[in-house]
Amino acid sequence: MLLGIASIEFLLAAYGKYRHLDSAAYGMFMTRRGWLWMHLAGGLTTVLLGPVQFLTQWRRRHPRLHRVTGRIHLSGMLVAATGAIGLIATSPAPFAIRLAFSATALAWLTTGLTGLIAIRHGLVDRHRRWMVRNYAVTLAPIVFRLSLPVAIAGGLMPSPGLIATLLWCSWTVPLLLCETARRLAGLWRPAGAPPPTDAIPLPGAR
Protein backbone atom coordinates (compact mmCIF):
# COMPACT_ATOMS: atom_id res chain seq x y z
CA MET A 1 0.00 0.00 0.00
CA LEU A 2 2.79 2.41 0.95
CA LEU A 3 4.62 1.60 -2.28
CA GLY A 4 1.44 2.16 -4.28
CA ILE A 5 0.86 5.57 -2.68
CA ALA A 6 4.51 6.50 -3.24
CA SER A 7 4.27 5.42 -6.88
CA ILE A 8 1.17 7.53 -7.50
CA GLU A 9 2.74 10.52 -5.77
CA PHE A 10 5.90 10.09 -7.82
CA LEU A 11 4.00 9.92 -11.10
CA LEU A 12 1.93 13.01 -10.29
CA ALA A 13 4.96 15.00 -9.14
CA ALA A 14 7.52 13.87 -11.69
CA TYR A 15 5.28 13.93 -14.73
CA GLY A 16 3.02 16.81 -13.74
CA LYS A 17 5.83 19.33 -13.72
CA TYR A 18 6.62 18.65 -17.39
CA ARG A 19 3.09 19.30 -18.67
CA HIS A 20 3.97 22.75 -20.02
CA LEU A 21 7.03 23.62 -22.10
CA ASP A 22 7.49 26.89 -20.23
CA SER A 23 7.79 25.02 -16.92
CA ALA A 24 10.92 25.83 -14.94
CA ALA A 25 11.34 22.08 -14.41
CA TYR A 26 12.73 21.74 -17.94
CA GLY A 27 15.73 23.91 -17.15
CA MET A 28 18.77 22.16 -18.63
CA PHE A 29 16.47 19.56 -20.22
CA MET A 30 14.98 21.99 -22.74
CA THR A 31 17.56 21.28 -25.44
CA ARG A 32 17.37 17.57 -24.59
CA ARG A 33 13.64 17.28 -24.17
CA GLY A 34 13.36 14.56 -26.82
CA TRP A 35 15.45 12.21 -24.68
CA LEU A 36 13.51 13.30 -21.62
CA TRP A 37 10.13 12.58 -23.21
CA MET A 38 11.30 9.14 -24.30
CA HIS A 39 12.47 8.37 -20.80
CA LEU A 40 9.26 9.63 -19.19
CA ALA A 41 6.92 7.87 -21.63
CA GLY A 42 8.70 4.53 -21.38
CA GLY A 43 9.07 4.81 -17.62
CA LEU A 44 5.37 5.55 -17.17
CA THR A 45 4.52 2.42 -19.14
CA THR A 46 6.73 0.16 -17.04
CA VAL A 47 5.65 1.59 -13.68
CA LEU A 48 1.95 1.20 -14.51
CA LEU A 49 2.08 -2.20 -16.22
CA GLY A 50 4.59 -3.83 -13.89
CA PRO A 51 2.22 -4.57 -10.97
CA VAL A 52 -0.38 -6.07 -13.33
CA GLN A 53 2.14 -8.67 -14.49
CA PHE A 54 2.42 -10.07 -10.96
CA LEU A 55 -1.31 -10.67 -10.40
CA THR A 56 -1.30 -14.47 -10.29
CA GLN A 57 -5.01 -15.10 -10.85
CA TRP A 58 -5.19 -12.58 -13.69
CA ARG A 59 -2.10 -14.08 -15.29
CA ARG A 60 -3.56 -17.58 -15.16
CA ARG A 61 -6.94 -16.53 -16.54
CA HIS A 62 -5.54 -14.34 -19.32
CA PRO A 63 -2.16 -15.81 -20.38
CA ARG A 64 -2.35 -14.30 -23.85
CA LEU A 65 -3.11 -10.84 -22.49
CA HIS A 66 -0.28 -11.30 -19.98
CA ARG A 67 2.14 -11.90 -22.85
CA VAL A 68 0.86 -8.83 -24.72
CA THR A 69 1.19 -6.53 -21.70
CA GLY A 70 4.58 -8.10 -20.98
CA ARG A 71 5.81 -7.15 -24.44
CA ILE A 72 4.48 -3.61 -23.96
CA HIS A 73 6.21 -3.46 -20.57
CA LEU A 74 9.56 -4.49 -22.04
CA SER A 75 9.11 -2.15 -25.01
CA GLY A 76 8.51 0.69 -22.58
CA MET A 77 11.67 -0.28 -20.74
CA LEU A 78 13.70 -0.15 -23.96
CA VAL A 79 12.26 3.26 -24.86
CA ALA A 80 12.91 4.63 -21.37
CA ALA A 81 16.42 3.19 -21.27
CA THR A 82 17.21 4.72 -24.65
CA GLY A 83 16.04 8.09 -23.36
CA ALA A 84 18.11 7.61 -20.21
CA ILE A 85 21.23 6.83 -22.24
CA GLY A 86 20.68 9.97 -24.30
CA LEU A 87 20.26 12.07 -21.17
CA ILE A 88 23.36 10.58 -19.53
CA ALA A 89 25.48 11.11 -22.64
CA THR A 90 24.51 14.80 -22.81
CA SER A 91 24.43 15.52 -19.08
CA PRO A 92 26.71 18.12 -17.45
CA ALA A 93 26.33 16.34 -14.09
CA PRO A 94 29.41 15.14 -12.19
CA PHE A 95 30.88 11.82 -13.31
CA ALA A 96 29.80 10.01 -10.13
CA ILE A 97 26.15 10.84 -10.80
CA ARG A 98 26.36 9.89 -14.48
CA LEU A 99 28.04 6.61 -13.52
CA ALA A 100 25.30 5.83 -11.00
CA PHE A 101 22.59 6.56 -13.58
CA SER A 102 24.42 4.40 -16.13
CA ALA A 103 24.62 1.49 -13.69
CA THR A 104 20.89 1.77 -13.03
CA ALA A 105 20.10 1.70 -16.74
CA LEU A 106 22.41 -1.28 -17.25
CA ALA A 107 20.82 -3.21 -14.37
CA TRP A 108 17.36 -2.40 -15.75
CA LEU A 109 18.22 -3.66 -19.22
CA THR A 110 20.07 -6.72 -17.94
CA THR A 111 17.26 -7.94 -15.69
CA GLY A 112 14.57 -7.26 -18.28
CA LEU A 113 16.36 -8.88 -21.21
CA THR A 114 17.40 -11.88 -19.08
CA GLY A 115 13.74 -12.36 -18.18
CA LEU A 116 12.80 -12.15 -21.84
CA ILE A 117 15.42 -14.73 -22.85
CA ALA A 118 14.20 -17.06 -20.10
CA ILE A 119 10.59 -17.02 -21.27
CA ARG A 120 11.63 -17.44 -24.90
CA HIS A 121 13.18 -20.74 -23.78
CA GLY A 122 10.09 -21.73 -21.77
CA LEU A 123 11.79 -21.20 -18.39
CA VAL A 124 8.77 -19.77 -16.62
CA ASP A 125 10.02 -19.67 -13.03
CA ARG A 126 13.35 -18.17 -14.07
CA HIS A 127 11.44 -15.60 -16.10
CA ARG A 128 9.33 -14.65 -13.09
CA ARG A 129 12.38 -14.28 -10.85
CA TRP A 130 14.13 -12.00 -13.29
CA MET A 131 11.04 -9.90 -13.92
CA VAL A 132 10.63 -9.38 -10.17
CA ARG A 133 14.22 -8.17 -10.15
CA ASN A 134 13.49 -6.00 -13.16
CA TYR A 135 10.57 -4.31 -11.44
CA ALA A 136 12.68 -3.74 -8.35
CA VAL A 137 15.05 -1.74 -10.55
CA THR A 138 12.09 -0.06 -12.27
CA LEU A 139 11.11 1.41 -8.91
CA ALA A 140 14.56 2.97 -8.40
CA PRO A 141 13.40 6.55 -9.15
CA ILE A 142 10.60 6.20 -6.60
CA VAL A 143 12.96 4.79 -3.97
CA PHE A 144 15.40 7.63 -4.69
CA ARG A 145 12.63 10.21 -4.34
CA LEU A 146 11.69 8.77 -0.95
CA SER A 147 15.25 8.40 0.34
CA LEU A 148 16.64 11.83 -0.60
CA PRO A 149 14.43 13.90 1.76
CA VAL A 150 15.00 11.32 4.50
CA ALA A 151 18.77 11.67 4.09
CA ILE A 152 18.54 15.47 4.13
CA ALA A 153 16.28 15.37 7.20
CA GLY A 154 18.94 13.22 8.83
CA GLY A 155 21.45 16.05 8.47
CA LEU A 156 23.20 15.03 5.23
CA MET A 157 23.96 17.69 2.65
CA PRO A 158 22.53 17.11 -0.87
CA SER A 159 25.97 16.84 -2.47
CA PRO A 160 26.85 15.01 -5.71
CA GLY A 161 28.37 12.27 -3.58
CA LEU A 162 25.17 11.79 -1.60
CA ILE A 163 23.04 11.79 -4.75
CA ALA A 164 25.29 9.23 -6.43
CA THR A 165 25.22 7.01 -3.34
CA LEU A 166 21.44 7.14 -3.13
CA LEU A 167 21.15 6.39 -6.84
CA TRP A 168 23.19 3.21 -6.34
CA CYS A 169 21.20 2.25 -3.24
CA SER A 170 17.85 2.93 -4.95
CA TRP A 171 18.15 -0.27 -6.98
CA THR A 172 20.77 -2.40 -5.19
CA VAL A 173 18.91 -2.37 -1.86
CA PRO A 174 15.53 -3.40 -3.38
CA LEU A 175 17.31 -6.16 -5.32
CA LEU A 176 18.95 -7.40 -2.13
CA LEU A 177 15.59 -7.41 -0.35
CA CYS A 178 14.00 -9.36 -3.22
CA GLU A 179 16.73 -11.98 -3.15
CA THR A 180 16.57 -12.25 0.64
CA ALA A 181 12.79 -12.72 0.56
CA ARG A 182 13.05 -15.36 -2.18
CA ARG A 183 15.69 -17.36 -0.32
CA LEU A 184 13.74 -17.18 2.95
CA ALA A 185 10.65 -18.43 1.12
CA GLY A 186 12.72 -21.38 -0.12
CA LEU A 187 13.79 -22.21 3.44
CA TRP A 188 10.17 -22.23 4.56
CA ARG A 189 9.06 -24.61 1.79
CA PRO A 190 7.42 -27.69 3.39
CA ALA A 191 9.63 -30.76 3.64
CA GLY A 192 9.24 -32.97 0.61
CA ALA A 193 7.69 -30.22 -1.54
CA PRO A 194 9.24 -30.17 -5.02
CA PRO A 195 11.34 -27.10 -5.82
CA PRO A 196 10.07 -24.78 -8.56
CA THR A 197 11.07 -25.93 -12.01
CA ASP A 198 12.46 -23.77 -14.76
CA ALA A 199 11.45 -26.15 -17.52
CA ILE A 200 7.74 -25.39 -17.79
CA PRO A 201 6.90 -24.47 -21.39
CA LEU A 202 4.68 -21.45 -21.91
CA PRO A 203 2.29 -21.88 -24.86
CA GLY A 204 3.12 -19.41 -27.59
CA ALA A 205 6.26 -18.21 -25.85
CA ARG A 206 8.52 -18.87 -28.81
Secondary structure, 3 states (H helix, E strand, C coil): CHHHHHHHHHHHHHHHCCCCCCCCCCHHHHHHHHHHHHHHHHHHHHHHHHHHHCCHHHHHHCHHHHHHHHHHHHHHHHHHHHHHHHHHHCCCCCHHHHHHHHHHHHHHHHHHHHHHHHHHCCCHHHHHHHHHHHHHHHCHHHHHHHHHHHHHHCCCCCCHHHHHHHHHHHHHHHHHHHHHHHHHHHHCCCCCCCCCCCCCCCCCCC
